[in-house]
Amino acid sequence: MNTKIVALALATIGLGLTSCSDEFMQEKKDLNKVSEIIYDDYNGARGRVDDVYSWAQPDGSKSVDAVTGANNLGSDDDIHGKSTEEYVGLGKFVDPQIELAPSGENVAPDFFQNENKVQSSPWGIIRNINDAIRGISNGNLSESEKNELLGQLYFWRAWRYYNFVKWYGGVPIITEVLEPVEGPGTPRSSAKECFQLIFDDLDKAAEMLKEATTNGGWKDSATDWGRVTTGTAMALKGRVMNLWASPMFNRKNDPARWEAAYNYIKESIPVINSCGYGLVDASTANAKAWADMFVSSSYKNPEAIMLTLYNTIDKQADSDHSKNSKWEQSIRPKNTDGNGGKKPSQMMVDLFPMKDGKRPSTYSAYYNLPASEIEYDENCPWMNRDPRFYRTFAFPGVRWTYNGTPSSAIYPAAADYTVWSYVWYHDDNKENVAKFRSSAGSMGPDGNESAKAFYIRKRSCDADVSTANYVYAAGFDMSATPWIEIRYAEVLLNYAEAAAGAGQMSVAIDQLRALRQRVGYTGDCGIDGSMDQNTTMAAVLYERQIELAYEGKRFDDMRRWMLYDGGATQVSGAPVTWAPSGWNNNTCEWLGFNAFNGQRRENYEFYATTNEDLDADGIKDPLIGGINTEDDPIVAAGVARPAGINLNDATDTDWEALKAWYDQNLASRKFSGDDYHDQTGVSFTINFRPQYYFLGLAGRGINNNTTLEQTIGWTNPKQNDAAGTFDPLAE
């Protein structure tokens, strides 16, 4: 929704159009404090729908949206991203020191109940949706008006159940407004029944919204941009059908599920196009338009199929209508008045393709995909990479400008801000002494900080690309960067995955090439056209990592494809049907992917050195500098830094010049970061336990629903820690 719709939704909350009042236990007739008369007026009924948006939409400003469990990467506390290649830091799901449980000190995340506030709890939101469906269905609006509003509500109910199912496999199905009276609760339905509810609701949404949205989108595109459409419903159904076909739910690799997904997505694409969606024309040099689409708040962005919009209203001035994104503030370095930035893992930097489209020879996770013959330069790992690499990461020597005036005079100017995030040491022992940052570098005067050789810059309002989405006030807090939950690129990736699963390899490869061609690739785009099914599927998952990096999708992909252990580790109490027999009993081996369990992620840093100084191992020694940020030994030696590279017009000559400067003045190294060591110095490694593929009910989810079956692999603290009996795979 645009700013007007956001404001309307927030305003209706203030008027009492909420899911439940605080006194709902005393109010049996009208728990929502909404007169039925409101459903006879289109604007009133639409305000009710807008209220549902305000509660049900994913919130991309948070690391983990507590209501949906979506991993949207908006803050540093991202347990999902830290469970993938994207970040270092042992998130709860991969920490070998702890085992998550339904209760106690290491309680598992609760995406089932989450909180006791009826208004904002997951089940309170479903109740809100069901109440609105009932009210509008029984109201006196015209059939077309009802369809327009009900279609949106059915979509949001499907979205809520999708988020339940991807975590728990099967949950109670509630499609009526239940009265809050004591009695036996609704039992958990099978995953298959829940998937069918989602499919049915999305089919209803797509059909009901067809008249209003399949002629290029909503009639008032500027005002209604952000509302779901027939295309949104069909795009989400394609995603959910692939989840149903993926190994997490399809242990026998039933081809009928893949064929159904393939045929549906194939038929849905022309309809999705009719709603005004399609690939952004990213034919501009160096993927500029590709970078711009993430921050565009224009309704003309065809890539944004499902999105949550934000605004630049100051919360201090208007807290009722302010809705700001936190992403820009979180990724910007401190000497731009940002929060210090986010650093990607060395793994993530290394995995992006070389400019010929093939994986770097040093990156072997997808070991059946062909390696590039272009040499991977470990001292300059940014050389000769996929165009999207440069729009995903920032590193020393590149511009990352912004509109505004930094709060400190010692900070670099905003209009030509260049990242110079290298370090030097106070001693030649790199492991045990403090390191200090360049005085003109990313940390500014905060010298003794953790190294961020690379920063995540994706989804940033880079002033060289776009400045429309934030108001700078000694920081980026007032940002309107939208959260795009479903992009058109994902539709093509979903199509490619379903095609590979259905044995249509050429169709899958065509989609991957289309995505690469729009950022500048030519010819075969580095993708072998003769790959077998296993390798084609691996190529699809690899492309998802690149195209959808830092968009909150990787953790879900790793779970549904069981990439932590391939499904080889038995879950206590699970039947033999849980073995991924259709994938040769190990999805990782089937794909040609190195299982993530047992691995570590490291960090990159660039440190000041000279070309001549080599230690006994042939590694460049660091230049030694003082303990203050102004003691930069490169600057002290009178070495000039080159002008920052503007990505919009960067040429091979520019990159070669920057490489020459690096080779003379900087060296890179990988070092153990936040994946930690134990007290004896032994390195921890990733350990995602097999029962985490399906979460157990935990926290309030188990305490407030004592009659529900617990998931196999988990215990029930309300039943003397009895072993769970609910089988998410049973039909």
N, C-alpha and C positions, 0 to 999 in steps of 0.2 A: 504494500500500500504506500501511497505517497504521503507527504507530510500531513495533508489535510485528513486523510483517512486515519493516520496514527493519532492525530489530535482528536478526531471524532471518537475513536475507540477509547481513548483515555478519558474523554469527557463523559461518555456513557457509563463508564465505571463509576465516576463520581455521582451520577444520577441514580445509581442503585441497580443498574442492569448487570448484576454480577452473578456468578455461579451459585453462590449461597451467601446469606447474611451471617453475621456472627451468631445470631440467635436461631440458626436454622433448626436446632433440635426442638425448639418451641413452636416452630411454624410448620404445620403439617400440610397446609393447603397450597401455599405459594412460597416455596423455598427460595425462589429467586427474587421475590419482592417485585415481580413484574406483573402488571395487570394483563389479562388476556386480550384486552382491547388493543394493546400495542401491536398485536399481530394482524389487525385489520388495517393498519396504516403502513404503507410501504417503507417510508423513512424510519418509522419506529422499528419495524421488523429488521430493516437493514442495519440499524444501530445495534440490534441484538446480535446480528451476525458479526459485526465489527468487533463487538466485545469478545466473541469467540476467538477472533484473530489475535487479539491482544494477549490472550492466555495460551493459545495453542501453538502459535508460531515458534519455531526454534529461535533461540536468542544467540546470535553470533557474537555478542560482546562478552560472552562468558567462556571459560575454558571448557566446562561441562555444563550444559543446560540441565538443571536439576529436574525439570519436568519431563523432558524427552530422553535424557541420557545422551544427547547428541554431543559429539566431541568437536566443538567449534573453535577451539584454540584461541580464545580471546584473552587469556591471561597466562601467567607462568605456571599456574597450578593445573596442568593438563595431564591427567593420569593416562589418557588415551594416547595422545601423541608421544608420550614418554614410554609407551609400550610398543612403539614401532621404530622404524629407521629414522624418523624425522627429527627426534630430539634425543639428547643424552639425558640421563636422570632416570632412576629406576622407579617408574610408576608402580602403583599398587599391584597391577596385574602381572608384572614381570619381576618383582623383587624376590630373589631367592631366600631372603632372610625371613620372610613372613608367608603364611598361608592364610588367605582370606576365609572368614567363617561367617555364619549367619548372625553372630552376636559376639560381644567381647571386644578386646582391644583392637583386633584386626578385622573389624566388621567389614563385610563386602559393601560396595556401593548399593544403595537402595533406589532403583529406578521404578519400583513397583508402587510404593506408597509415598516415599520420600518425605512427606511432611503431613502434619495433621490439619493444616489449614485447608478446609474444603475448597475454597475458592481457587487455590493455586496447586492443589495436589493433582497428580495424574488422573485419579478417578473422579475428582471434583470437576475437572475439565471435561471428561467424558459425560458426566451428569449434565453439565452446562450445555453441551452439544445436544444431548438427547432431549433436554427440556426445550431448546430452541426448535429442534425438528418437530417435536409434538405441537408447539405453539403455532408455528408457521403452517404446518399441515392442516391444523384445525381452524386456521384463520380464514378470512374472507378476501384474500388477495386474488388477483387473476392467476390463471394457471402458469402463464409465462413468468410472472413475478415470483410465484412460489418456486418454480423450477430454478430460477436464477439464484435464489437465496438458499434453497435446500441443497442444490448442487455443491455449493461452497461448504455447507455443514457436513454433508456426507464425505467430502474430501477430508475435512479435518478429523472426523472420527476415524477414517482409514489411516490417516497419518499417525494418530495416537496409538492405534492398535499395531501398526507397523513397528513403532518404537518399542512396544511391549514384546512383540514376538521375536524381534532380533536379539533381545536379551534373554527371554525366558522360555521361548518356544511355544508355550501355551498358557493362556490366562483366562479368567472368567469373561465370558461374552455377555455384555450388558448393553442392550439396545433400547431399553425402556427407562423411564424415570422412576427409580426405586425410592420408596419412602424410608426414612432413617429410623427403622424400628428394629428391635432386637429379634434375632432369629438366625437360623442357619444361613451361612453365606452362600453365594453362588460358586459352585466348584470350578476348577480350572478345566477349560475345554482343550481338546487336542490342538496341536500346532496346525494340523490340516484344517480343522474347523475355523481357526482364527485366520488363516490365510484366505479361506473362502469368504469370510466376512469382509476382509480387506478388499479382495477382488470385486465382490458384489458392490460394496460402497463406492469404489472407484469407478465401476461401470455406471452406477447411478449418477455419480457426479459428472462423468464425461457426457452422458446423454442429456442430463438436465441443463448443462451449461453450453450445449452445442449451439443453440439458437443465438445466444448472447455473445459467444466468443470465437466461433470458427470462421468469422469473416474478417480476419486480421486482428482479432483480439476484442477487448471490451470497446464499446462504441466511444466512450469518453476515455481515450487511452491515457491522457495525462492525469486525470483524476483517479482512475481506477487501476492504474499500473501498480502491480503488487498483489492484486486479487488473483486467486487461482482461476484457471480456465480448464476447458476440456483438455487442452494440451498438457497442463500441469497434472491432471488426474491420470492421463495415459502415460506420461513420463514416469510418474511414481509407480504405476502398476508394472511397467517394464522393469524397474529396479527391484520391486518385490518379487516378480516372477523369477528373476535371476537368483534372488536369495533362496527361493523355494527349490530351484534347480541346483544350487551350489552344494558342495560336499557336506556342509554343516547340517543340512536337512535332507540331503539326497545321497545317503551313504552307498547305495547300490548303483549310483549314476544311471538312474532311470532316464533313457533317452527321450521319453515322451515329455518330460518336464522341459527339457531343453528345446524340443521342437515346438512346444506350445509357446514358450517365451520368444523363440525366434520368429514364429509366424505372427504373434501379437505385435511385437515391436516393429517388425517390417511393415505391417498394416497401419500402425499408429503414426509412423513418421510423417506421411502426407497430411494427416489430420493435425498433428503438432505444428507442422509448417503453416497450416491454414489459420492458426491462432497468432501468426506473426513471429514465430520463433525460427531460428536458424543459426548457423555459425556466424560469428562476427567476422566481417571482412578484415582479416589481419594481414593484408598484403602490404601494409606499410613497412618500411625498412626496420629491421632489427626487432620485430615483434612488438612495436609500439602499440598498435591497436589491440593486440592480445592483452597487454598490460592494462590498457585503459578500460577494458570492459569490466574489470573487477571493481572499479571505483565509480563508474558512470552511474549517475542517478537519473539519467534520462530514460523515459519510457521507450526510446528508440533502440535500446539495447536488446537485440533479439536473442542474446544468449541466455538471459535470465528467465528461466521457466518457473522457478519457485524461489521467492526471495523474501527476506525481511528487511524493511526499510527503516532508516534512522533519520534524524534531523540534526540541525545545528543550533537548536534552541538551547540557550544557557539554562542549566538546571537551577542555578541560583536565582535567575530572573523569573523562570516559569517552570516550576517543578512538575506541574500537572501535565504539561505538554512536551517537556523535554524528553527526548529519547536518543541518546548518543551512543555511537559505537566506540568501543575501547581499543579496537585493533591498532589504529594508527599510533596512538599514544604508546601502546605496548611494544611496538617494533622499532620505534625511533631511538637513536642513540641519545645519551644523556646530554651531550653538548648541542642538542637541538631542543632541549627541554622535554625530551621524551623520557620514558621510564627506563631506558638503558638497553632496549633492544632484545631480540631473541636470536640465539645462535643455533644454527642447524648442526646436526652431527656430521662428522667426517664421512660416515656412511652415505648420508644423503647427498653430500657434495660429490662424492665419488661415483654415485650410480647414474647421474644424468648422462645421456649419450654424448658421444663426440659429434662434431658437426656433420659427419657422414651418416648419422643416425644409428650407429651401432654402439653397443655398450663399450666402455673403456676396458682395455685388456686387463687392467688391475682389479676390475669389479667382476666378481664371478658368482654372485648370488644366483643369477639365472644362467647356469653354466651351459645350457644347450643353445642359448642365443649366440649368434656369431659375434666375435669380438672385433673391435675396430683395429685397422692397421695404422691409424694415426697414433703416434706416440703420446702417452699420457704424461704430461710434465708435472711431476709431483711438487716442484718448486713454484710452479704457476698453474695450479689445477684448474684455473678458469680459462686456459687457452683452448681454442678450437672446440667449443662446446655447442650443444643444442641451443638455438636462439632463446628458448624459454629459460635456460639456466641464468642468463643475465638479468631477466626480469623477476626471477625467484630469489636471488641472493645479491647482496651488496658486499664489496670487499675492497681492500686498499687500492686507491687510484681511480675509483669511479665516482661520478657525481650522484648525489641523492638530494636534490634541492627541494625547497619548500617555500611557501609564502609566509612571511612573518619576520619579526625581529627577535632574535634570541635574547633571553633575559640578562645574560652576562656579556659584557664587552669583550671578554676573552674567548668567547665562543666564535667559531668561524661564521662568516656571513651566510645567510640562508640562501641567497640568490645563486651562489656558486659552491654550495656546500659539497665537499668531497670527503669520502671516507678515507682515513689514514690509520687504520686500526692495527698497527704493528707494535711490537713490544721490544724492550731491551732489558737487560738484567744488571743487577747490582753486583753480581758475582758470576763466575763462569759455570757454577753448578746450577743447571737449569731446573733441576727437580726440586730443590729445597729452598730456594731463595725467592724473594718477592720480585715480580716483574713490573715494569712501569710502561705506561703508554705514551705514545707521541703526544706532544702538547697540542697539536692540531688534529689529533685523531679522534676516534669515535667517542672516547670517554672524556675528552677535554681535560679539565683539571683534576679529575678523579683518578689519579694515576694508578694506584695499586688496586686493580680490579681484575676479575676473572677475564681471561682472554676471549675476545670475539673476533677472530680473524674474518669470519663470515657472519653476516647478518641476514635474517630473513627480511626481504623487501616486498614479497608478493602481496598483492591487494593493497599497495601503498599509493597514496595520492602524491606521487612524485611530481614536483612542479614542472618537470620537463615533459610530463605526460598529461596531467590533469590537476587542477587546483579547486575544483568545484565543490568538494565535499567536506571541507572543514573550515572552521573559523579559528585562526591561530591566536591564542592568548597565553603566551608563555607556555605553550604546550598544545597538544592536539586533542584535548578532551572533548571538544565540541565537534565531533566528526559524524558525518552522515554516510560513511561508506556502507553500502548495503551488504547484507550477508546473503549470498546466493547459494541456496541449498541444492538446487538442481540446475545445472547448466545444460545447454544443448549438446556440448561436448560429451557430457556424461550419457546422454541418450545414444549417441553414436558408439560410445564405449560399451554401453549395455547391449546394443545391437551386435557389436563385434563379439562380445562374450557369448551371447546366446547363439550366434552363428557358429562360433567355434565348437560350442557344446553340441550343436545339432549337426556337426560335420560339414558345415558350409565355410571352409577355410578361406576361399577366395573372397567371399563377402566380408568376413572378419578383417582380412588384410586391407581391403578397400577402405574400410572405415578408419583404420590406423593411418593409412596414407593420407586420407582427407584431412585428418587433424594435423599432420605434419606439413602438408602442402600449404596450409593457411598461415604457417609461421615461417615459410620460406624454403622448405625442402623441395627438391625436384627429383625427377626420375623415380626410382623405386623407394626413395625416402629412407634407405638403409634397412628396409624390411624385405627379407627373403620371401619370395612368392611361392616357394615349394616346401614350406614347413609342414610337418605332420601335425596332427590334432593337439598333441601334448605341447609342442613347442609354440604353436599358434596361440594356445591359451596362455602360455607363459608370456608371450609378446603382448597380449592384451593386458595382463596384470602389470607388466612392466610399464606400458604406456599410461596406465591409470596412475601409477606412482609419479610419473613426470607431469602429466597434464593436470592432475588433481592434487598436486603436492600442497600441503598446508591448507587444504580445504576440508579437513575432517573426515576423509573417506578411507584412509589407509587402515585404521584399526578395524573397521567393519570388514574390509576386504581380507585382512589377515585372519579374522575369526571365521568368516564364512568359508574360506578356503583352507582353514586349519593349518596355517603356515608356520605355526610355532613348533609343531612336532609332526605334522603330516597326519595326525589322528592315530599315530602308532602307539601312544601311551593309553593304557586301559583306565577307564574311570571306575572307581570302586562301586560295585553293585550294578554296573551297566550290563545289559544283555549283549550277546554276541552281535546283534544287529547294529550295534554302534560302530563296529569296525568299518572303515571306508573300503569295503570290499570292491566296489566299482571303480576304485582308483588304485588298484593293485595294493590295497591295504596301506597306502601311504601317499597322500596327495602331494607332498613335497617331492618325493622321488618321481611321481608321475609327471609333474610339471618340469622337473629338472631345476629345482630350487633348493638352495641350502637352508635347512630348517633354521628358524631364528633362535630357538632355544640353544643355549650354550655359547652364544656369541656375545661380544661386547661392542659398544659404540665408543668412539673416541672423539676428541676435538682437534681442530686445526689451530695453529697459530703461526703468524709470520713474525720473525724476530730480526732485529738489526744485526748485520754481519758484514763481512767483506768477502770478496771473491777468493781471497788467498788463504784465509784462515780455515784450516781443516784439522780435525782431531785425528786420533789414531785410526778411527773407523772411517775416515774420509768424510765426516760430517762437519759442516761449517760451524765454527765456534761463534758465540754471540759477541757483539760489541758490548763493552761494559760502560754503563753510564751511572750517573748519580741517582739519588733516591727521589728526586723531584721531577715533575713532568716536564719542566723546561730543560732538563739535562739530556735531551735526546741526542745520542751520539752521532746520528746521521746529520742532524742540523748543525751540531757542533763542528763537524768536519767540513761544513760549507757545501754540502750536497743539496742541490735544488731538487724539489719534487716536481714531477711533470704536471701539466694541467690535467684536471680531472676529466676522465673520458665521459662524454655525453653519449649515452647509449643510443640516442635517436639517430646519430650520424656517425657512429663508430665504424672505422674501417680496419681491415687487416693490418694496415700500416700503424694505426694507433695501438692496436694490441701488441704488435711486435715491439713498439717503442716502450710500452709499459713493461713488457717482459724483460727487455734489456736493462731497465732500471731495477727491476726485482733481482735479476741475476747478479747485479753488481752490489746491491744494498740489503737484500732481504733473503732469508731462507725460511722454508716452511718445515713444520714438524707436526706429527700427530702425537697427542699425549692423552693419557687417561684423564677423563673429565669426571662427570658426575655419575658414572656407573659404579664408582666406589671400589674400595678394597676392604677386606676385613682387618681385624687388629694385627694380624700377622703379615699383612701385606699381600695376601692372596687376592687376586682380582675376582670380583663377582661377575657372573654371567647371567644372561637372560634366562628366566625360568617361569614360563607361562604354564600353569598347571592345567591338566586336561579338563577338569570340571568347570573351568572358567568359560569354555565355549558356550555353555548354558549356565547362566547365573542361577544361584539359589535365592529363594526369598530371604531377605535379611533386614535387619533394623526394624523399622516400623512395618515393613512389608510382611514380616513374620509375626511380630508382636500384635498387630492389629487384625490379623487374619488367621487365627489359630486353627480354624477348621480346614484350611487349604492344605493340599498335599505339597510336601517339599520336593524339590527337584532331586533326581538321582545324582549321587555324588556329593550331596550336601546333607547335613544333619538338621534336625528340627529341635531347637532348644525348648520349645513349648511342649514337646512330647518326649522328654527325657533323652534328648539328643538321638532319637531314633533315626535310622537311615532314611533318606528320602526315597519316595516310591513313585513320584510322577515322572513319566517317560516322555520327554518332549518329542520323541520320534515315533511314538506309538500312534497308529491311525485308528 
